[in-house]
Amino acid sequence: MRTLLFALPLLLATPAIADETTGTILAFDRVDRVIVLDDKTVWQFDDKTDLAPDLVAGDIVKIIYTGAADSGIGPITSILRAEG
């Protein structure tokens, strides 16, 4: 029983996992903080997101975000212009 009580907090503490995706900007709205990539995925970011200056439609970007396991994605950390 003590082993179970000791192990339970370790099982519940799942670390945040950084993940990334790359794509071409189809649409970008800096005011509403939304980027749509060419695969039709919509990415909403907040004012804390590190955003490359002067992004425009047609730019290839790398979006780095925090994975939230089964509940989807967490906050977007940065949106950077990608090489390519």
N, C-alpha and C positions, 0 to 999 in steps of 0.2 A: 504493500500500500504506500509506503514512504517513497519507493522508487517511482511510482506513478505520480505522486504529488510533486516530486522533484522534476520529472520529465515533462509534465504538462506545460509549464511556462515556456520551455524550450520549443515544444511543438507549436505553440500558439504564436511565437515570435518569428514570423516569416519576413525575411529581409526584402526591401524594395529592390527590384532588378532593373537596371538601366537597359533600355532597348533602343533600337533605331530603325528608321526606314528612309529610303531615298526615292525621290520622284521628281517629276517636272511640274512646276506650278501651272495649273490651268487657270485659276482665279485667286486673287489675293486682295483681302479687304483689311487694311491696317486699322481702320476705325472700329469695325466690329470684331477684330482679332480672329479672322478666319482665313485659312488657306485650304484650297481645293487642289488636290494633285490630279495628274492625268489619269490615274486609275479610279477617279471619282470618289476617293476618300476625302472626308472633310475633317480638318484638324483645327480645333479651337484652342487658342493660347491665351495666356493672361499677361498682365503688365510685368510680371517677374521673369518672363521668358527672354532669354538672351537671343535677340533677333538680329540677323545680318541687315545692315542698312541697305536701302535702295533695292529691295527685292521687287521683281516684276514678273508678270506671266511669262513663261518660257524658261525661267531660271531653273536649273537642277539644284535641289536642296536635299540636305540630310536633316531629318527631324529626330532629335534625341529626346526620349521620354522615359518616364518611370513606369515599368510594368506593374500591374496590380493583380497579378495572378488571374483567378477566375472572374474577377469583377471588371475586367477590361484594362484601360490604361489610366495611369495617374497623370500628374502634371507634366507638361512638355517643358523640358529643361532648356533646349536651344533649337533654333532653326538656322542652319548655316548653309551658305552656298557650297555645293559639292563640286569636286573636281570631275570633269567629264565633258 
